[in-house]
Amino acid sequence: MGRNAACSADDATYWRTGYIPVDASKVYHLSCYAMSQWATASVYLGVECYNASGTIIAGGNVYVLGGFQGLTGTYQQYGGTIGPGQPVNFHAGTVKVRIIWIGAYLQAGGSMATRFCFNEGKVPSKSVLPPDLIGQHNPITPSNVTTYIDNAALGNAQIGGNLWSTNWNYAGGTGWLLDRSGNFYGNNIYARGDIEASSLKAGVAMVDSLHLKGNAVIIPLQISYGAKSVNLPYSQGAWQVANAFQYTLSLSGGGLFKLSFTGTFTIDHWNGHANYGLGSLTKVVRIYVNGSLVETVITNLPAGASSIIAAATIGDKFYWLGAGSQTILIRMEALMADGGARVACSAGTVSIQSFQTGSSSV
C-alpha cells in the first residue's frame, strides 16, 4: 500500500487501515519502504490495539517507528517487530489492530511516499513493494526456515525434505506424510480421475464396474484330491481304469484356461494276482473333458513286465473350454496281455485359472 503527500512546512499527514485480526501471542513484523522527495521528512509507524468488542484499548498507540526517521531520496526499509519478547508488545486483550502511519516534518514544496507491510512471518506480496526493492525484503534463508506460516499460496515450490501434517503418527493411524522418496502415507484417498500404478493391494475392493485388460486379473481355482491306490481286476487284453480326479466347472463364458497339477502317478503290475508277471503292460494317464479324451499326459508303451510308471508328474496344460458346465477328469489306465495292474496317485491339487481376456471366469 502507498501514500504520497505534499504539505506545508512542519506539516503532517496520516493514514489508517481497516481492522486486521491478530493473534497477540505471536510475533508480527511491521515495516515500510519510504522515501522523501525534494525535502526532509520523518515517519511514524505503529498499530492501534482493539479488543473483541471493537473498542480501542487504552495505553496509546504501539509504535515500531517513533518518528525522527530521516528519509532519503530513495526507498529504504524501516520497521520493527511487535509481540511477546519484542521491544514493543500488543496491549493486553488485543484481538485486532489498525495500522497507523504518520508522515511528519514536511517542508513547503516537498513530498514523501511510503509503502508498508504487516506480516506474521510471511513474505509480503510483490504488489506492495516498490519495483526497485523486489527481492530485497524479508528473504527466506536456511537460518529462518522454522518460520510459521498460517496460510500460504504458492505458484511453484521445491521442497528439500518431507511434508507432514501436525498430527502425523504412523502407529496411531493419524495425519499424513509425503516423504522425499515419493511415498505417501495417509488414511483415505478420494480421486475424481484416473489412478495409475504398477500394482494395487487392498483388503476389500468395491467397484461399480470393472474392465479387465490383458492378464490384469488372474484368480486361480484350486481343487484338492486325496491319495489312492487301486488294484485293477484281472484283464486279458482289456483296458482297466481308475479315476484320480474329477471336478465340474460352471463357466460364464468360453476361454483359454491353464491347468496346473501337483501330485504323482504310479502304475505297476499287481503282484497279488495269480497271473502276476505274465504279459506286457501298457500304462497311461489321460485327461478327459466332458467324457472326451483331450490328451494323454503320461504314457509308457509295452516294454515288458519290469517296466513301470513310477511317481510321474503332469506339467502345466492349456485348454480351450466353452461356456457352461465342463467336467475335467484325470484317469489312470492299464492294459495287460494277461494278469492284473495296480494304479496309485499321491494327494495333490489342480489349479485352474482363466487366460482369456474378459470373457471367461472360473
Secondary structure, 3 states (H helix, E strand, C coil): CEEEEEECCCEEEEEECCCEECCCCCCEEEEEEEEEECCCCEEEEEEEEECCCCCECCCCCEEEEECCCCCCCCCEEEEEEECCCCCECCCCCCCEEEEEEEEEEECCCEEEEEEEEEECCCCCCHHHCCHHHCCCCCCCCHHHCCCCCCCCCCCCCCCCCCEECCCCECCCCECCEECCCCCEECCCCCCCCCCCCCCCCCCCCCCCCCCCCCCCCCCCEEEEECCEEEECCCECCCEEEEEEEEEEEEECCCEEEEEEECCCEEEEECCCCCCCCCCCEEEEEEEEECCEEEEEEEEECCCCCCCCEEEECCCCEEEEECCEEEEEEEEEEEEECCECEEEEECCEEEEEEECCCCCCCC
